[in-house]
Amino acid sequence: MTKKHVAVLKGGWSAEREVSLVSGAACAKALREAGYTVTEIDMTPDIANQLAQTKPDVVFNALHGSIGEDGCVQGLLEILKIPYTHSGVRASAVAMDKPMTKRVVEAAGLRCPKGMIVTKADMLKGDPMARPYVAKPANEGSSVGVSLVFEGDNFFFTEENWGHGESVLVEEYIPGREITVAVLNGKALGVTEIRPLDGFYDYENKYTDGKTEHLCPAPLAPEEAKAVMEMAEIAHRALGCRGLSRSDFRFDDTKGKGVFYFLEINTQPGMTPLSLSPELAAHAGIPFKNLVEMLVEDARLGE
C-alpha cells in the first residue's frame, strides 16, 4: 500500500519558531524513515497557497506558539479539508488561552494555583499580589516570557522587559517539584520530573542540552504517579484534545503529603531531541518513529 504524502508544517513567525524548526525536521526525518512521502513547509502568511501547491494527503503540524497552535492553522486546514495531526480548532484555541484553560480544568475538578489577569498598565504600577508569584503571558508556550518574582528580588516590570501583550496572568508561586505527563489518544504515557540545574524551567533550560535533568519515570509513590496521570487524562478530555498532549503540574510536597497543582496543557508538545513527550513515549515502549507515524495515521478533520 502506498503511504500518504505528508506536509510537515514548521517554523512560522511565533516566538517559538526555532524550536518548531527543530521539531519539524525531526518529525520529517522519522516519517521518511517510515516510508512516507514528506514535504517540509516553513510556514509563511501565504500558507494556503503553499498547501495548494503541495497537495498533501495529511498535514503534520509541528508548529509551536501563536497561529500554529492556537486554532488558526487548524481552522484553515478545516476549510481546505486537509486532515491534520493533534488537537482541533476548539481545543487548540482554549488550551492556548491559559486563563480559559484554568476555568475548564477547575470545572472538571482539578486544583490550580490562585491567580488573576492583570493589565500590563497595572503590572507597571507594582506588584499585583504578595510575593512570591509567577507572571506569564496569557497566550504563549515554551515558558516564553515567564517570570518568577520572589521576596527580596530587585525586579520590577518595565516597558523594556515585557513584550508579550496587554494581559498578564499572575499566579501564586507553588513550591515543590516540576512534574509533566504526556497523554496519547486519551491515555497517559507516564510521568517525568523536571529538575533544572540552575533557575527554573524557562525557555533556555528547556532547549539547551545539559541544562535540565529529566527523571523518567518520576520518583513518585505509585499512588502519586497514578493520581497525576489521571489528572492529565482529565485535562486532555475536558479540553477536547486529541492525539498527543502534555500537561504540566507542580507537586507541593514541602508540608507533608504532596498536593498536585495543574499549571497548563500543551496541545502540540515539542518533538525535539530534548523534548519530554517523545521521551515519555519511548519509556512507554513507543519509539519516536512509531509515535510520529501514529499521529499521522490518527490525523483527521473536526473536533
C-alpha positions as a printed NumPy array, in Angstrom:
array([[  0.   ,   0.   ,   0.   ],
       [  1.294,   3.454,  -0.938],
       [  1.836,   5.587,   2.134],
       [  0.446,   9.088,   2.46 ],
       [  2.039,  12.301,   1.279],
       [  2.609,  14.301,   4.466],
       [  3.26 ,  18.029,   4.627],
       [  5.172,  18.883,   7.796],
       [  4.359,  22.439,   8.869],
       [  7.171,  24.027,  10.851],
       [  8.821,  27.352,  11.61 ],
       [  6.359,  30.171,  11.117],
       [  6.842,  33.502,  12.859],
       [  5.938,  32.934,  16.513],
       [  8.353,  33.343,  19.426],
       [  8.848,  29.562,  19.238],
       [  9.961,  29.487,  15.607],
       [ 13.4  ,  27.993,  16.248],
       [ 12.015,  25.16 ,  18.386],
       [  9.397,  24.417,  15.741],
       [ 12.061,  24.146,  13.041],
       [ 13.878,  21.506,  15.09 ],
       [ 10.641,  19.626,  15.881],
       [  9.598,  19.687,  12.24 ],
       [ 12.942,  18.442,  10.953],
       [ 12.94 ,  15.545,  13.439],
       [  9.372,  14.533,  12.522],
       [ 10.045,  14.791,   8.782],
       [ 13.114,  12.573,   9.119],
       [ 11.156,   9.958,  11.081],
       [  8.291,   9.966,   8.582],
       [ 10.661,   9.464,   5.65 ],
       [ 12.243,   6.557,   7.504],
       [  8.735,   5.12 ,   7.958],
       [  8.167,   5.259,   4.189],
       [  6.025,   8.377,   3.804],
       [  6.455,  10.98 ,   1.085],
       [  7.276,  14.158,   3.002],
       [  7.287,  17.828,   2.079],
       [  8.622,  20.236,   4.698],
       [  6.96 ,  23.65 ,   4.709],
       [  8.373,  26.61 ,   6.601],
       [  5.074,  28.409,   7.091],
       [  4.594,  31.926,   5.735],
       [  1.441,  34.08 ,   5.601],
       [  0.936,  32.519,   2.156],
       [  0.364,  29.099,   3.74 ],
       [ -2.909,  28.44 ,   1.897],
       [ -1.119,  28.681,  -1.47 ],
       [  1.822,  26.664,  -0.14 ],
       [ -0.558,  23.842,   0.721],
       [ -2.487,  24.149,  -2.54 ],
       [  0.757,  23.676,  -4.477],
       [  1.942,  20.806,  -2.264],
       [ -1.377,  18.869,  -2.324],
       [ -0.67 ,  16.709,   0.757],
       [ -2.924,  13.925,   1.996],
       [ -2.2  ,  14.893,   5.599],
       [ -0.582,  17.769,   7.482],
       [  1.736,  17.009,  10.38 ],
       [  1.502,  20.168,  12.452],
       [  4.906,  20.744,  14.061],
       [  4.254,  24.437,  14.666],
       [  4.539,  25.875,  18.162],
       [  3.116,  29.08 ,  19.577],
       [  0.63 ,  31.538,  18.118],
       [ -1.064,  30.916,  14.754],
       [  0.108,  27.292,  14.542],
       [ -1.042,  26.151,  17.965],
       [ -3.973,  28.423,  18.817],
       [ -6.598,  27.172,  16.364],
       [ -5.768,  29.482,  13.444],
       [ -3.933,  26.965,  11.246],
       [ -6.358,  24.28 ,  12.369],
       [ -9.261,  26.404,  11.094],
       [ -7.521,  26.936,   7.76 ],
       [ -6.949,  23.201,   7.386],
       [-10.628,  22.588,   8.123],
       [-11.559,  24.988,   5.305],
       [ -9.075,  23.314,   2.95 ],
       [-10.308,  19.876,   4.087],
       [ -6.811,  18.558,   4.776],
       [ -6.667,  16.147,   7.75 ],
       [ -4.134,  17.213,  10.372],
       [ -2.44 ,  15.913,  13.483],
       [ -3.003,  16.954,  17.09 ],
       [ -5.986,  18.805,  18.502],
       [ -8.766,  20.528,  16.572],
       [ -9.789,  24.171,  16.422],
       [-11.662,  24.482,  19.702],
       [ -9.247,  22.543,  21.907],
       [ -6.262,  24.346,  20.387],
       [ -7.789,  27.785,  20.915],
       [ -8.873,  27.125,  24.501],
       [ -5.622,  25.421,  25.541],
       [ -3.538,  28.325,  24.23 ],
       [ -5.597,  30.697,  26.396],
       [ -4.187,  29.939,  29.851],
       [ -6.917,  31.704,  31.88 ],
       [ -9.659,  29.911,  29.927],
       [ -7.839,  26.591,  30.314],
       [ -7.817,  27.077,  34.084],
       [-11.574,  27.645,  34.122],
       [-12.198,  24.471,  32.129],
       [ -9.959,  22.192,  34.186],
       [-11.113,  23.657,  37.507],
       [-14.689,  22.901,  36.445],
       [-13.5  ,  19.338,  35.775],
       [-12.217,  19.089,  39.357],
       [ -8.502,  19.87 ,  39.047],
       [ -6.663,  22.122,  41.507],
       [ -4.93 ,  25.185,  40.026],
       [ -2.83 ,  27.947,  41.63 ],
       [ -4.837,  31.002,  42.643],
       [ -4.377,  33.767,  40.124],
       [ -5.738,  36.71 ,  38.2  ],
       [ -5.484,  38.527,  34.893],
       [ -3.72 ,  41.869,  35.243],
       [ -3.292,  44.529,  32.591],
       [  0.21 ,  45.475,  31.547],
       [ -0.51 ,  49.013,  32.768],
       [ -1.338,  47.753,  36.263],
       [  1.735,  45.5  ,  36.311],
       [  3.887,  48.521,  35.628],
       [  2.469,  50.188,  38.759],
       [  3.828,  47.486,  41.078],
       [  3.238,  44.002,  42.446],
       [ -0.362,  42.837,  41.843],
       [ -0.158,  40.313,  44.705],
       [  2.151,  39.46 ,  47.574],
       [  5.448,  37.909,  46.564],
       [  6.354,  35.217,  45.636],
       [  4.289,  34.976,  42.473],
       [  4.589,  33.897,  38.838],
       [  3.803,  36.21 ,  35.912],
       [  3.344,  34.806,  32.436],
       [  1.828,  35.767,  29.083],
       [ -1.77 ,  34.641,  28.731],
       [ -1.111,  33.166,  25.266],
       [  2.431,  31.84 ,  24.864],
       [  4.116,  28.461,  25.208],
       [  7.595,  27.072,  25.938],
       [  7.809,  29.267,  29.073],
       [  8.268,  32.325,  26.837],
       [  8.024,  35.448,  28.98 ],
       [  7.577,  33.649,  32.312],
       [  8.966,  35.444,  35.375],
       [  9.26 ,  34.159,  38.945],
       [  9.185,  37.071,  41.382],
       [ 10.38 ,  36.373,  44.928],
       [ 10.538,  38.447,  48.076],
       [ 13.738,  40.5  ,  48.071],
       [ 14.208,  40.3  ,  44.299],
       [ 15.293,  43.565,  42.73 ],
       [ 12.878,  43.027,  39.866],
       [ 10.043,  45.186,  38.592],
       [  8.111,  45.15 ,  35.357],
       [  9.014,  47.818,  32.823],
       [  8.134,  48.592,  29.23 ],
       [ 11.511,  47.142,  28.259],
       [ 11.233,  43.733,  29.953],
       [  7.643,  42.875,  28.985],
       [  6.823,  42.429,  25.324],
       [  4.027,  39.876,  25.423],
       [  0.79 ,  41.802,  25.059],
       [ -1.519,  43.801,  27.274],
       [ -2.682,  40.952,  29.532],
       [ -0.576,  39.19 ,  32.169],
       [ -1.561,  36.039,  34.052],
       [ -0.343,  36.345,  37.638],
       [ -0.456,  33.291,  39.911],
       [  0.663,  32.397,  43.396],
       [  4.019,  30.644,  43.406],
       [  3.673,  26.95 ,  44.293],
       [  6.809,  25.477,  45.892],
       [  7.856,  21.923,  45.236],
       [  8.661,  19.846,  42.163],
       [  8.033,  20.279,  38.433],
       [  6.045,  17.349,  37.019],
       [  4.851,  16.654,  33.482],
       [  2.622,  13.975,  31.961],
       [  2.201,  13.126,  28.277],
       [ -1.152,  11.796,  27.064],
       [ -1.583,   9.931,  23.777],
       [ -5.107,   9.32 ,  22.476],
       [ -6.548,   9.892,  25.938],
       [ -4.157,   7.589,  27.833],
       [ -1.276,   8.849,  29.978],
       [  2.125,   7.544,  28.866],
       [  3.962,   8.246,  32.122],
       [  5.347,  10.909,  34.427],
       [  8.595,  12.871,  34.305],
       [ 10.068,  15.119,  36.971],
       [ 11.967,  18.102,  35.592],
       [ 14.956,  19.412,  37.52 ],
       [ 16.729,  22.438,  36.047],
       [ 20.339,  22.581,  37.191],
       [ 20.011,  26.334,  37.68 ],
       [ 16.986,  28.596,  37.995],
       [ 13.606,  27.363,  36.763],
       [ 12.389,  25.509,  33.674],
       [ 12.479,  28.513,  31.352],
       [ 12.984,  28.619,  27.575],
       [ 16.781,  28.329,  27.811],
       [ 16.684,  25.4  ,  30.235],
       [ 14.092,  23.619,  28.085],
       [ 16.047,  23.748,  24.865],
       [ 19.722,  23.792,  25.871],
       [ 21.385,  20.413,  26.256],
       [ 22.775,  19.768,  29.73 ],
       [ 20.704,  22.459,  31.46 ],
       [ 17.962,  20.215,  32.878],
       [ 17.63 ,  16.709,  34.281],
       [ 14.625,  14.624,  33.209],
       [ 13.783,  11.963,  35.788],
       [ 11.736,   9.445,  33.814],
       [  9.887,   7.831,  35.458],
       [  9.473,  10.483,  38.133],
       [ 10.456,   9.421,  41.661],
       [  6.886,   9.375,  42.972],
       [  4.981,   6.844,  45.021],
       [  2.796,   4.603,  42.799],
       [ -0.394,   6.213,  44.075],
       [  1.032,   9.699,  43.376],
       [  2.004,   8.776,  39.823],
       [ -1.415,   7.233,  39.244],
       [ -3.158,  10.354,  40.557],
       [ -1.264,  12.835,  38.377],
       [ -1.68 ,  10.661,  35.268],
       [ -5.425,  10.611,  35.889],
       [ -5.361,  14.411,  36.246],
       [ -3.605,  14.76 ,  32.88 ],
       [ -6.174,  12.488,  31.256],
       [ -8.991,  14.578,  32.769],
       [ -7.447,  17.776,  31.379],
       [ -6.995,  16.177,  27.935],
       [-10.658,  15.093,  27.902],
       [-12.093,  18.278,  29.397],
       [-10.457,  20.43 ,  26.725],
       [-11.366,  18.043,  23.926],
       [ -7.763,  17.304,  22.935],
       [ -6.837,  14.559,  20.53 ],
       [ -3.601,  12.875,  19.568],
       [ -0.74 ,  13.984,  21.807],
       [ -0.863,  16.488,  24.663],
       [  1.347,  17.239,  27.651],
       [  0.164,  18.658,  30.966],
       [  2.441,  20.407,  33.448],
       [  1.996,  20.317,  37.219],
       [  3.619,  21.483,  40.419],
       [  3.87 ,  18.901,  43.189],
       [  3.99 ,  20.673,  46.538],
       [  5.47 ,  18.15 ,  48.95 ],
       [  7.012,  20.751,  51.245],
       [  4.42 ,  20.316,  54.022],
       [  3.912,  16.601,  54.386],
       [  1.57 ,  14.846,  51.968],
       [  2.109,  16.147,  48.447],
       [ -0.514,  18.075,  46.504],
       [ -0.608,  18.429,  42.705],
       [ -1.484,  21.722,  41.02 ],
       [ -2.325,  21.835,  37.32 ],
       [ -0.391,  24.594,  35.52 ],
       [ -1.113,  24.31 ,  31.801],
       [ -1.563,  21.958,  28.869],
       [  0.358,  21.872,  25.591],
       [ -1.651,  20.548,  22.638],
       [  1.44 ,  20.375,  20.407],
       [  4.319,  19.318,  22.631],
       [  7.857,  19.71 ,  21.401],
       [  9.302,  16.944,  19.252],
       [ 12.966,  17.956,  19.544],
       [ 15.741,  15.628,  20.765],
       [ 15.354,  17.237,  24.221],
       [ 11.55 ,  17.114,  24.32 ],
       [  9.614,  15.443,  27.102],
       [  6.743,  13.779,  25.252],
       [  8.884,  11.62 ,  22.924],
       [ 10.959,  10.654,  25.957],
       [  7.831,   9.537,  27.829],
       [  6.573,   7.691,  24.75 ],
       [  9.881,   5.835,  24.458],
       [  9.663,   4.9  ,  28.148],
       [  6.178,   3.506,  27.412],
       [  7.61 ,   1.385,  24.581],
       [  6.789,   3.686,  21.641],
       [  9.913,   4.695,  19.653],
       [  9.963,   8.154,  18.078],
       [  9.294,   6.899,  14.538],
       [  6.278,   4.934,  15.731],
       [  4.957,   7.901,  17.713],
       [  5.114,  10.193,  14.694],
       [  3.524,   7.536,  12.476],
       [  0.695,   7.032,  14.997],
       [ -0.041,  10.755,  14.955],
       [ -0.179,  10.808,  11.146],
       [ -2.462,   7.779,  10.964],
       [ -4.773,   9.413,  13.522],
       [ -4.885,  12.721,  11.606],
       [ -8.387,  13.896,  10.788],
       [-10.753,  16.842,  10.42 ],
       [-13.229,  18.075,  13.002],
       [-13.096,  18.057,  16.775]])
